[in-house]
């Protein structure tokens, strides 16, 4: 997972700040003693062609038969927004619609995608299905083969699927379970329950027995003093099919260690997964707001499996960055997150680093 640059500073009433803003990219080139094929790595977004419906035979079907048929879905998204787009529900923020729409978060739903895969994809050593976010209890199957039982809204999921895929048409199915109806029977059996912020105003949970305390899910969805209660379900982050050979850059993170007007000291941290032991050459390049490129390299022997590497980075006289509308402004450019070729993997990210000082030190 790609992470943003860390920021350090203090809570101050008046500050003077030095900012470094730039773009960094990492290229990993793996050196092998054996010959390797020339199949290119690929990432296939799975954003279109989805459809959704109530789980057949669920208790909500008799009262809401209009939601039992397959309808066009949007991924990323949620059941509530898909129902709204299909014209099956009214404005969730109008009048007393909040009470009328609580049934959605108490029902189970299915999302389905016809997935076409070509033979070139299956020639890769690794083919993986990646979900950047599932909300929240989700059973994922591919061609009727169970792949995953998700239970956490805040993490991503990666599953090898090469053995389950075949060239041509495939069917991906995600069954989403209501977090309330999933957890409530268990919670009611517990002798003690953790107190929550707000009891439900709609009678779907007993007072003092809030399931929101026992699930890794956005807590505000269960109602707050500033917002309504809409317990969502859905595929709330992008989905993709990734295929690769020999090497994958798992993680790339820039940690700030120190920054002032004279120097920025950073630590580039890498997570790399390889199939076989061998030597790798890591090349880190960056450019400041003036666009001048800089680079540094690291040669390292990697073990088969997961490897974690650190590369110190020193930037002399980091250029100041100013917020938009304040003096100078360094324009940013939208950059691709990932790219890949044979025996290579690379990633790019924007980064900003800062430090803050108080009082007389700031004035100086």
N, C-alpha and C positions, 0 to 999 in steps of 0.2 A: 504494500500500500504506500503510495507516495505521501509524504508529510511536508507541511510548510516549515520554513525556517523558524527556529525558535527565537523568541524575543525576550530580552532581559531589560530590567529597569526598576525604578522605585516609584512609589506613589508620592508625587511631589506637588506642591502648590504652584511653583513656577519652575520651569525647566528649560534647559538648552539641550538640544538633542543633535546627535550626529547619526545620519542614516546612510546605510549602504543598500543600494538597490541594484539588482542585476539579474542575469539569466545564467543558469548553470546547466551543463549537460554532461552526462557520463556515458562513455563508450567502453564496453567490455569486449575484448578480442581474445578468444581462447585458442591456444596453440595445441594442436593434437599431433601425436606421433603417427597416427593411422589415417587412412584416407576417409573422407567424409563426403556424403552426397551433397547435392546443391539445392535441396528443397528449401524454399524461402519460408520464414516464419510468417504467421498471419494472425490477425484478430478480426473476428466477424461479429459486428454489433447485432444484437437480437432485439431490435426496437420496434419493428413493424410486424403486422400479421397476427398479433395476439387477439384473443377473444376471452370473454368471461361469462360466468353464470353462477347461480346458486348451486350448491352441491345437490345432485338429484336425490330426492327422497328426504331432504332435510325438513325440519319442522317449519321453516319459513316459507316453503313453496306454496302451500294452500292459500296463505294470506297475500302472497306476492307472486302470482304465477307469471306476471310480466317479466320478472327477473330470472325465471327458470330457463329461458331460451338463451342460446349463445348470442352475445352482443360484442360489438367492437370494443376492444380495450386499448388503453394507452399505457405504455411502459417506457419510463418510470411513471408511476401513478398510484392510485388507490381505488378501492371499490366505490367509495363515496363520490370521487370525482368522475369515475367512469359512468356511474348511474346518472349523475347530473348531466354529463355530456350526451348520454343517450336519451335524455328527456324523460327519464323514469321517476325522477324525484324533483321537488321544487327547490328553490333557493334555500340552502341550509341555514341562512342567517335571517330569513324572513319570518315574521310573526312567531307562531309556536311550532315551526317546523323542526326545531331541535328535538322536541318530545316525539314528534311523528316519525323521526328518522333513526331513533335508537335501535330499531330492529336490525339495522345493517351491521352494526358492530357485534350483535349477538348471534349472527348467522355464519355459516361456513360457505366458502366460495371457491371456485376453480378458475384458473387461468390456463389457457391452452395455446400452444404455438406449433403450427406445422413447420418443421425445421428441415430445410434441404441442405445436404452436405455433399460436396463433390469428392471424387477420389483423391485429388491432390491434398486435401485436408487430412485424409486418413493415412496418407503416406508419412506424415510426421510421426516422430517417436512419441510425442505427447499431444493429446487433445484434451482440453479441459474446459468445463463449463464454469463460468465465473458469475456470481451474483454479488454486486456491490452492496446490496441491502434488501432483505426480505422482512416484511412487516406482518406478523412476527413469528407465530407458530405456522410453519409451512412444511408440507411434505412434497418433495420434488421427485418426479419419476420421468424416465426417458424410455419410450417404447415399452411401457408397462414394467420397467425395471426400477425399483426403488433406489434413489441416489442419495437422498439427504432428508434429514428431519431437522429443520432449523428452529431455533427457539430464542433468537437474540436479534433485535432490530438494528443494533449498533455495530455489527461486524460484517465482514464480507465472507463469502463462501466460495471455495474452489474445489471442484470435484473432477477426477479423471473420468472421461466418458468414451475413450476410444473403443473399448470393448463392447459398449452398448450401441454405438452408432453404426449405421451402414450407409453406403453411398446411395443418394437419392432421398426419398421422403422419410422423415422421422417425426415423432410426436413427443413434444415436451409438455408435461402437465405439472402445474403447481396448485396444490390444494391448501387453502388458507383456513385456519381454524380460529374461531373467536377466542381471544385471550380470556374473556370473562367466563364463557361457558366451559372452556378448557380447565381453568384453574379453580373455579368456584366449588365444585364437589370436593376437591382436595382441601381447600381452605376451610370449608365448613366442618371438616373432621378434626381440625386442629384445636387443641385446648386453649391456645392463646393466639391472637392475631396482632400484627403490628398495626398501630393506628396510622391512618392516612390523613391527607390534608382535608379532603372533602368527601362526604357521603354522597352517593348518587341521588339526584332529585327525581329519578324516574322509576324507582322500585326494582331495578334490575340487579341490585346487590343489597344484602342486608346491611343495616347501619353498623359501622365499626368493623366490617369485613370487606375491605376494599382489595380487590385482586391486583391493583396497580402497584402495590408494594412488593410483589413477588414475581415480577416479570421485567425483563430487560427491554423496555419500551418507553417511548416518550411519555412522561407522566402528565404533561399538560393536556393530553387528549382525554383524560378522564374527568375534565372539568376543572375550572379555576375561577377565581373571582373576576378575572378579566376576559375569560373566554368560554365558549360552549363546550359541551361534552360530546365529542365525536371520536369514538375509539375506532381508528382506521385499520384496514387490512389491505395488503397489496404488495406489489413488487415496486418498492419506492425508490430504488436506485437502478442504474443501468445493468444490463445483462449482456454477456458476450461469450463467444466461443473462441478460445485461444489455442493455437497449435504451434509447437516449437520443437526444436531438436537440441540436444546436448547441453544447452545453457539457458538459464533464465535469470534476469535481474529481478529479484524478489522485492527488494526495498532499497530506496535511495533517500537519505536524509542529511540535511546540512545543519549541524549543531553549532551555535555561536558560543565561543569561549571568551572572547574579548574583542571590543571594538572601541576605537577612539579616533581622533583626527589623523593620527600617524599610521595606524595599522589596524587591520581586522584579522583576527585569528579565528579560523573556523575549523571544523572537523567534519569531513565528508565520510558518512557511514554507509556501508553497502551490505546488502544481503544478497548472496548469489547462490543459486542451486545448479549443480552440474551432475551429469551422469557418470563421468569418469574423472579420475585424478589427472591433473595436468597443470601447465603454467598458463597464467592469464596476465594480460597487460591492460590495466585500467587507465583510461585517459579522461581527466576531468577538465572541461573547458568552461570559461565564464567570460562575460562581458559586462562592463559597468555601463551607466547611462550614456557615456560618450561613444559606446559601440566598439571600443578597442578590445579585441579578444586576447585572453590569456589562457594558459593551460598548465597542467602538471600531470605526471604519470606515476603509476605504481605497478611494479611487476611482482607477482606473487604466485606461489604454488598453491593450488586448490585441491582439496580432498573431495572425493565423490560424496554427494549429498549437499547439505547446507553449509555455507561458509559466511563468516562475518568479518569484514575488513574495515579498517579506519585509514583515512588519508588526510593528514594535516594540510591546511590551506592557509597561506599568509598573503594578504592583499595590502600592499603598501599604499598609504595615502588614499583611503577609500573616498570616492566622490560622494558629496552630499546629495541627498534626495529630499525634495520638498513636496508636500501634499499639493493636490490640484488646487489651483487658485491662489497659492502662496508663493510669490517670487517665481523661481524656476520650477518647471515640472517636467520630469523625465517620462515621456510617453511609454507605455508598456505595449507589448505585442503579444497576441494570443499564440501560444506555442503548442505543438502536439505533445501529448503526454508520453507516448511510447512510439518507438519504431524498432524495426528489427530486420536483420538479414542473416545469411548463413554464418554461424559461429559468432554472431554479434548480437548484442542487445544494448539499447541505449534509451535514455530517458532525459527529459528536459523539465525544468521548473523555474519559475520566478522566485526570487527570494529578497527579503528586506531584513535588515538587522539594525538594532538601535541601542543606544545607551542614554541615560538621563542623569543630570546632575542638579543639585539644589543650590539655591542662594548665591553666595559669593563665587563659588566655583563655577557656576553657570555663567555669571556675568563676566568672569575672566576669560 
